[in-house]
Amino acid sequence: MANDFIARQTLNGLGEFDLFTTPDTPAEQTYLVDGQITLPTLVGGAGASSVIATLYVDGVATYTGIAGATGFQVRPTIASGTEVTVTLTSSADADEKLNAVKGVVAVSLWV
């Protein structure tokens, strides 16, 4: 069950987004990272969106989503002082437009 809200990050466009750095604690803790992605509305044969969300813990990919997914939930166990980021990438032309892809990621302590 998620508890103890930690951070919320708005995502605008493709790129890398800093989520949070874990607080100094004596032990590893499990977090709930819940992301919602709004994909562009594609018309006129623009093709399908292929946005991929990837979660990084201290620079190491710990989760890679499915292309075109509109959200993700991950429960990583993370050590104290660890930097957590998410990237949104795509090879589809429609996704490359400025701020065509939007989203929000919420992070809570999982207890």
Backbone as ProteinMPNN parsed JSONL, in Angstrom:
{"seq_chain_A": "MANDFIARQTLNGLGEFDLFTTPDTPAEQTYLVDGQITLPTLVGGAGASSVIATLYVDGVATYTGIAGATGFQVRPTIASGTEVTVTLTSSADADEKLNAVKGVVAVSLWV", "coords_chain_A": {"N_chain_A": [[0.843, -1.168, 0.0], [0.612, 2.154, -0.906], [2.067, 4.991, 0.628], [2.987, 7.954, 2.467], [3.771, 10.36, 0.66], [6.264, 11.4, -1.618], [7.333, 12.784, -3.933], [6.374, 14.672, -6.886], [6.386, 14.908, -10.329], [6.095, 16.785, -13.255], [5.935, 15.945, -16.66], [7.02, 17.176, -19.693], [7.139, 16.775, -22.985], [9.7, 14.841, -24.717], [12.554, 13.339, -23.108], [14.9, 13.529, -20.308], [14.048, 13.33, -16.886], [14.454, 14.459, -13.627], [13.478, 12.751, -10.78], [13.661, 12.289, -7.899], [15.898, 12.293, -5.048], [16.738, 9.777, -2.873], [16.061, 9.975, 0.631], [18.413, 10.217, 3.399], [18.645, 7.291, 5.012], [18.787, 4.52, 7.32], [18.479, 2.07, 6.056], [17.616, 0.205, 3.04], [14.718, 1.191, 1.162], [11.385, 0.611, -0.081], [9.757, 2.0, -2.842], [6.885, 3.435, -4.469], [6.542, 4.129, -7.753], [4.646, 5.859, -9.847], [3.513, 6.414, -12.97], [1.849, 8.415, -15.398], [1.083, 8.808, -18.772], [0.395, 11.015, -21.401], [-0.299, 10.581, -24.639], [0.285, 11.886, -27.978], [-2.492, 12.882, -30.066], [-3.02, 11.205, -32.929], [-3.519, 11.845, -36.309], [-4.578, 11.502, -39.736], [-2.859, 9.518, -40.869], [-0.491, 9.641, -39.416], [0.86, 7.72, -38.047], [1.665, 5.407, -35.332], [2.082, 6.219, -31.867], [5.172, 5.844, -30.181], [6.249, 6.047, -27.622], [8.491, 5.388, -25.003], [8.897, 4.719, -21.639], [11.484, 4.867, -19.277], [12.863, 3.902, -16.227], [15.411, 5.001, -14.128], [17.803, 4.131, -11.692], [20.232, 5.551, -9.943], [21.531, 5.866, -12.44], [21.271, 3.386, -13.65], [19.255, 1.418, -15.662], [16.226, 0.303, -14.459], [13.69, -0.314, -15.086], [11.93, -0.697, -18.07], [9.481, 0.447, -20.141], [6.669, -0.537, -22.262], [6.444, 0.236, -25.694], [4.392, 2.956, -26.537], [2.718, 2.724, -24.357], [0.452, 4.002, -21.869], [1.043, 4.475, -19.266], [2.692, 3.513, -16.154], [3.691, 1.451, -13.37], [5.963, 1.009, -10.837], [7.843, -0.674, -8.345], [10.499, -0.098, -6.954], [13.208, -1.129, -4.818], [15.274, 0.846, -2.993], [18.439, 2.18, -2.121], [19.699, 4.419, 0.425], [20.253, 7.877, -0.363], [20.143, 7.738, -3.147], [19.858, 8.607, -6.585], [17.018, 9.089, -8.598], [15.65, 8.862, -11.779], [13.59, 9.456, -14.714], [13.139, 8.654, -18.127], [11.678, 9.684, -21.193], [11.41, 8.413, -24.318], [11.362, 8.193, -27.933], [10.882, 7.019, -31.288], [9.112, 7.838, -33.134], [7.834, 10.177, -35.446], [5.612, 11.831, -34.791], [5.715, 11.976, -32.017], [7.923, 13.516, -31.566], [7.435, 16.218, -31.765], [7.403, 19.451, -30.181], [6.629, 19.228, -26.838], [4.591, 17.341, -27.376], [4.155, 14.998, -26.083], [3.038, 14.35, -22.865], [3.049, 14.109, -19.276], [2.85, 12.781, -15.916], [4.532, 11.959, -12.935], [4.302, 10.319, -9.906], [5.716, 9.801, -6.731], [5.863, 7.663, -4.004], [6.411, 6.444, -0.676], [6.51, 3.005, -0.208], [4.72, 1.111, 1.917]], "CA_chain_A": [[0.0, 0.0, 0.0], [1.417, 3.368, -0.996], [1.904, 5.899, 1.746], [4.082, 8.912, 2.565], [4.078, 10.995, -0.61], [7.638, 11.891, -1.669], [7.571, 13.766, -4.999], [5.531, 14.658, -8.079], [7.114, 15.568, -11.411], [5.378, 16.922, -14.521], [6.778, 15.649, -17.809], [6.613, 17.883, -20.904], [7.986, 16.387, -24.103], [10.626, 13.728, -24.529], [13.786, 13.729, -22.428], [15.194, 12.977, -18.984], [13.439, 14.113, -15.819], [14.866, 14.076, -12.273], [12.325, 12.522, -9.912], [14.02, 12.584, -6.517], [17.025, 11.594, -4.443], [16.215, 9.18, -1.647], [16.597, 10.572, 1.856], [19.374, 9.411, 4.156], [18.003, 6.364, 5.945], [19.725, 3.455, 7.652], [18.249, 0.851, 5.288], [16.906, 0.362, 1.775], [13.272, 1.309, 1.281], [10.668, 0.375, -1.318], [8.965, 3.14, -3.27], [5.95, 3.251, -5.574], [6.707, 5.143, -8.794], [3.424, 5.725, -10.642], [3.565, 7.372, -14.068], [0.76, 8.496, -16.375], [1.594, 9.467, -19.966], [-0.589, 11.409, -22.4], [0.308, 10.497, -25.963], [-0.352, 12.794, -28.93], [-3.571, 12.365, -30.897], [-2.45, 11.083, -34.263], [-4.529, 11.849, -37.363], [-4.064, 11.615, -41.1], [-1.772, 8.593, -41.178], [0.746, 10.062, -38.744], [1.504, 6.564, -37.43], [1.396, 5.18, -33.914], [3.043, 6.719, -30.902], [6.074, 4.791, -29.703], [6.928, 6.544, -26.427], [8.955, 4.381, -24.044], [9.34, 5.256, -20.353], [12.525, 4.071, -18.627], [13.201, 4.368, -14.887], [16.824, 4.797, -13.8], [18.204, 4.26, -10.299], [21.668, 5.84, -10.013], [22.022, 5.692, -13.806], [21.053, 2.03, -14.152], [17.856, 1.199, -16.035], [15.615, -0.742, -13.645], [12.395, -0.605, -15.702], [11.699, -0.148, -19.402], [8.089, 0.202, -20.491], [6.276, -0.983, -23.594], [6.23, 1.371, -26.603], [3.016, 3.4, -26.682], [1.943, 2.553, -23.115], [0.015, 5.28, -21.302], [1.38, 4.571, -17.858], [3.501, 2.45, -15.556], [3.859, 1.405, -11.915], [7.163, 0.257, -10.492], [8.119, -0.652, -6.907], [11.911, -0.41, -6.72], [13.803, -1.003, -3.488], [16.368, 1.767, -3.276], [19.3, 2.537, -0.994], [19.777, 5.818, 0.851], [21.056, 8.791, -1.164], [20.127, 7.307, -4.539], [19.164, 9.487, -7.527], [16.043, 8.379, -9.428], [15.205, 9.647, -12.925], [12.804, 8.764, -15.731], [13.266, 9.233, -19.459], [10.685, 9.371, -22.219], [12.06, 8.413, -25.626], [10.512, 7.72, -29.021], [11.418, 7.15, -32.644], [7.996, 8.248, -33.994], [7.835, 11.609, -35.777], [4.536, 12.538, -34.077], [6.128, 12.173, -30.625], [9.069, 14.42, -31.53], [7.006, 17.62, -31.726], [7.589, 20.081, -28.882], [5.616, 18.956, -25.816], [3.504, 16.487, -27.868], [3.981, 13.979, -25.045], [2.97, 14.939, -21.52], [2.834, 13.1, -18.258], [3.122, 13.101, -14.528], [5.027, 10.814, -12.164], [4.201, 10.501, -8.464], [6.558, 8.86, -5.978], [5.46, 7.494, -2.608], [7.052, 5.361, 0.053], [5.661, 1.826, -0.193], [4.782, 0.481, 3.263]], "C_chain_A": [[0.891, 1.234, 0.0], [1.077, 4.306, 0.149], [3.041, 6.917, 1.675], [4.538, 9.439, 1.205], [5.468, 11.612, -0.567], [7.795, 13.02, -2.698], [6.541, 13.595, -6.118], [6.253, 15.47, -9.146], [6.239, 15.595, -12.66], [6.365, 16.703, -15.655], [6.216, 16.369, -19.029], [7.589, 17.555, -22.012], [8.847, 15.184, -23.771], [11.868, 14.233, -23.798], [13.951, 13.038, -21.097], [14.662, 13.915, -17.918], [13.914, 13.577, -14.474], [13.619, 13.907, -11.422], [12.642, 12.911, -8.48], [15.315, 11.888, -6.164], [16.524, 11.067, -3.114], [16.847, 9.832, -0.428], [17.599, 9.639, 2.53], [18.626, 8.588, 5.199], [18.976, 5.221, 6.222], [19.57, 2.2, 6.792], [17.591, 1.178, 3.946], [15.414, 0.467, 2.047], [12.647, 1.058, -0.08], [9.758, 1.558, -1.592], [7.971, 2.703, -4.342], [6.166, 4.422, -6.526], [5.577, 4.915, -9.788], [3.406, 6.811, -11.719], [2.359, 7.268, -14.983], [1.267, 9.32, -17.548], [0.433, 9.781, -20.903], [0.122, 11.457, -23.742], [-0.388, 11.453, -26.915], [-1.483, 12.096, -29.677], [-3.075, 12.376, -32.333], [-3.561, 10.981, -35.297], [-3.841, 11.887, -38.725], [-2.877, 10.73, -41.396], [-0.449, 8.942, -40.535], [1.482, 8.892, -38.099], [1.19, 6.47, -35.955], [2.477, 5.806, -33.051], [3.915, 5.561, -30.429], [6.88, 5.251, -28.486], [7.273, 5.37, -25.506], [9.44, 5.099, -22.793], [10.383, 4.305, -19.763], [12.849, 4.715, -17.283], [14.648, 4.015, -14.607], [17.046, 5.028, -12.309], [19.721, 4.354, -10.297], [22.252, 5.501, -11.383], [21.835, 4.319, -14.403], [19.567, 1.843, -14.447], [17.293, 0.035, -15.223], [14.23, -1.12, -14.165], [12.358, 0.059, -17.072], [10.299, -0.554, -19.823], [7.915, -0.284, -21.917], [6.004, 0.254, -24.447], [4.739, 1.677, -26.724], [2.15, 3.223, -25.445], [1.603, 3.921, -22.525], [0.286, 5.396, -19.809], [2.243, 3.413, -17.403], [3.463, 2.573, -14.04], [5.035, 0.497, -11.624], [7.376, 0.395, -8.993], [9.579, -1.012, -6.65], [12.29, -0.283, -5.247], [15.123, -0.282, -3.688], [17.125, 2.109, -1.993], [19.259, 4.04, -0.727], [20.658, 6.634, -0.082], [21.11, 8.473, -2.646], [19.331, 8.285, -5.408], [18.271, 8.654, -8.447], [15.557, 9.319, -10.527], [14.33, 8.789, -13.832], [13.079, 9.452, -17.062], [12.087, 8.797, -20.303], [11.398, 9.498, -23.552], [11.087, 7.885, -26.672], [11.238, 7.875, -30.344], [10.328, 7.589, -33.622], [8.019, 9.761, -34.212], [6.804, 12.383, -34.973], [4.918, 12.84, -32.636], [7.224, 13.221, -30.482], [8.675, 15.89, -31.448], [7.13, 18.159, -30.297], [6.391, 19.835, -27.968], [4.415, 18.153, -26.319], [3.161, 15.418, -26.838], [3.995, 14.682, -23.694], [2.765, 13.816, -20.51], [3.081, 13.643, -16.866], [3.567, 11.823, -13.824], [4.928, 11.188, -10.687], [5.025, 9.415, -7.783], [6.101, 8.852, -4.532], [6.287, 6.393, -1.978], [6.059, 4.206, 0.113], [5.81, 1.145, 1.171], [3.739, -0.598, 3.401]], "O_chain_A": [[1.813, 1.345, 0.808], [-0.074, 4.392, 0.578], [3.97, 6.742, 0.886], [5.562, 9.012, 0.672], [5.821, 12.275, 0.409], [8.324, 14.084, -2.378], [5.929, 12.538, -6.275], [6.683, 16.594, -8.89], [5.707, 14.566, -13.078], [7.487, 17.207, -15.623], [5.045, 16.187, -19.362], [8.737, 18.0, -21.989], [8.74, 14.591, -22.698], [12.192, 15.419, -23.863], [13.239, 12.084, -20.785], [14.799, 15.134, -18.021], [13.796, 12.381, -14.204], [12.79, 14.815, -11.347], [11.97, 13.767, -7.905], [15.776, 11.004, -6.886], [15.954, 11.812, -2.318], [18.022, 10.197, -0.447], [17.628, 8.437, 2.267], [18.051, 9.129, 6.144], [19.892, 4.985, 5.435], [20.456, 1.345, 6.803], [17.077, 2.278, 3.743], [14.904, -0.086, 3.021], [13.287, 1.261, -1.111], [9.075, 2.056, -0.696], [8.196, 1.714, -5.039], [5.991, 5.578, -6.142], [5.551, 3.902, -10.487], [3.295, 7.996, -11.404], [1.903, 6.171, -15.306], [1.817, 10.405, -17.355], [-0.409, 8.924, -21.169], [1.025, 12.265, -23.956], [-1.546, 11.803, -26.688], [-1.446, 10.885, -29.896], [-2.75, 13.428, -32.882], [-4.445, 10.133, -35.181], [-2.672, 12.257, -38.838], [-1.965, 11.148, -42.109], [0.607, 8.579, -41.052], [2.617, 9.054, -37.649], [0.531, 7.343, -35.392], [3.635, 5.909, -33.454], [3.443, 4.432, -30.296], [8.048, 4.891, -28.335], [6.453, 4.483, -25.268], [10.292, 5.984, -22.871], [10.189, 3.089, -19.752], [13.082, 5.921, -17.204], [15.072, 2.879, -14.818], [16.542, 5.994, -11.736], [20.417, 3.385, -10.603], [23.334, 4.92, -11.478], [22.205, 4.097, -15.556], [18.722, 2.082, -13.583], [17.81, -1.081, -15.283], [13.658, -2.124, -13.741], [12.71, 1.229, -17.217], [9.966, -1.738, -19.861], [8.877, -0.424, -22.673], [5.398, 1.214, -23.971], [3.927, 0.787, -26.978], [0.961, 3.54, -25.478], [2.368, 4.876, -22.663], [-0.197, 6.325, -19.16], [2.496, 2.466, -18.149], [3.235, 3.653, -13.495], [5.098, -0.636, -12.101], [7.122, 1.457, -8.425], [9.869, -2.112, -6.179], [11.761, 0.563, -4.527], [15.983, -0.729, -4.448], [16.532, 2.3, -0.932], [18.827, 4.822, -1.575], [21.692, 6.15, -0.543], [22.038, 8.9, -3.334], [18.257, 8.738, -5.012], [18.704, 7.645, -9.004], [15.108, 10.431, -10.249], [14.325, 7.562, -13.735], [13.233, 10.672, -17.124], [11.565, 7.693, -20.153], [11.928, 10.559, -23.882], [10.109, 7.215, -26.341], [12.094, 8.745, -30.503], [10.589, 7.703, -34.82], [8.203, 10.529, -33.266], [7.091, 13.488, -34.514], [4.49, 13.854, -32.085], [7.431, 13.757, -29.393], [9.505, 16.727, -31.094], [6.98, 17.415, -29.328], [5.265, 20.202, -28.303], [3.327, 18.265, -25.754], [2.012, 14.988, -26.736], [4.864, 15.511, -23.423], [2.356, 12.71, -20.865], [3.465, 14.797, -16.675], [3.04, 10.742, -14.086], [5.408, 12.242, -10.271], [5.027, 8.259, -8.207], [5.966, 9.905, -3.908], [6.801, 5.514, -2.67], [4.893, 4.408, 0.45], [6.887, 0.668, 1.527], [3.642, -1.231, 4.452]]}, "name": "protein", "num_of_chains": 1, "seq": "MANDFIARQTLNGLGEFDLFTTPDTPAEQTYLVDGQITLPTLVGGAGASSVIATLYVDGVATYTGIAGATGFQVRPTIASGTEVTVTLTSSADADEKLNAVKGVVAVSLWV"}
